[in-house]
Amino acid sequence: MKVLVTVMPKAGVLDPQGKAIGHALAGLGFEGIGEVRAGKVIELDIAETDAARAKQAAEEMARKLLANTVIESFRVEVA
């Protein structure tokens, strides 16, 4: 079963990568861009047939390894 884990910096945490992307977009002539936040998406193929158990396993993986929960939040979606 495919599971997507989206990890983003928490609100209020500096995001230098997002700031650099926003600056580059402005330099390319794109206007009206507000704050830019950059994160990551991790796609997992879990050998589980029950969607709830797959989501629970991915959430545990995110808490233990995939996200730094002090400065990042995460969202888990079963695809």
Phi, psi and omega per residue, in radians:
M1 nan 2.322 3.137
K2 -1.483 2.343 3.105
V3 -2.284 2.350 3.099
L4 -1.878 2.259 3.068
V5 -1.987 2.056 3.113
T6 -1.814 2.155 -3.103
V7 -2.016 2.233 -3.121
M8 -2.335 2.641 3.037
P9 -1.119 2.496 3.099
K10 -1.189 2.715 3.082
A11 -1.013 2.407 3.132
G12 1.567 -0.218 3.109
V13 -1.540 2.301 3.120
L14 -1.034 2.460 -3.133
D15 -2.271 1.445 -3.094
P16 -1.085 -0.573 3.123
Q17 -1.173 -0.768 3.098
G18 -1.084 -0.714 3.117
K19 -1.097 -0.731 3.121
A20 -1.128 -0.704 3.112
I21 -1.113 -0.792 3.112
G22 -1.044 -0.742 3.119
H23 -1.118 -0.751 3.140
A24 -1.127 -0.706 3.110
L25 -1.091 -0.731 3.096
A26 -1.100 -0.693 3.113
G27 -1.133 -0.444 3.104
L28 -1.523 0.036 3.069
G29 1.668 0.070 3.099
F30 -1.356 2.216 -3.084
E31 -1.923 2.808 3.050
G32 1.351 0.305 3.131
I33 -1.528 2.178 3.072
G34 -1.510 -2.488 3.135
E35 -1.161 2.429 3.094
V36 -2.014 2.258 3.082
R37 -2.072 2.347 -3.141
A38 -1.978 2.378 3.120
G39 -2.397 -2.692 3.135
K40 -2.537 2.666 3.059
V41 -2.088 2.228 3.128
I42 -1.986 2.148 3.125
E43 -1.753 2.149 -3.132
L44 -2.001 2.438 3.012
D45 -1.894 1.801 -3.042
I46 -1.773 2.329 3.123
A47 -1.393 1.285 -3.115
E48 -2.546 2.410 -3.126
T49 -1.723 -0.319 3.138
D50 -1.620 2.097 -3.058
A51 -1.078 -0.698 -3.124
A52 -1.131 -0.722 3.120
R53 -1.214 -0.637 3.094
A54 -1.106 -0.759 3.125
K55 -1.120 -0.759 3.131
Q56 -1.070 -0.749 3.123
A57 -1.105 -0.756 -3.141
A58 -1.141 -0.653 3.094
E59 -1.109 -0.700 3.092
E60 -1.136 -0.727 3.094
M61 -1.069 -0.727 -3.138
A62 -1.120 -0.781 3.141
R63 -1.130 -0.632 -3.052
K64 -1.525 -0.480 -3.022
L65 -2.483 -0.796 -2.914
L66 -1.298 -0.481 -3.127
A67 -2.224 2.496 2.977
N68 -1.555 1.682 -2.973
T69 -1.177 -0.132 3.047
V70 -1.253 -0.701 -3.057
I71 -2.094 -0.087 -3.096
E72 -2.226 2.601 2.974
S73 -1.944 2.834 3.137
F74 -2.458 2.745 3.093
R75 -2.320 2.408 -3.122
V76 -2.035 2.273 3.095
E77 -2.245 2.339 3.042
V78 -1.559 2.139 -3.080
A79 -1.487 nan nan
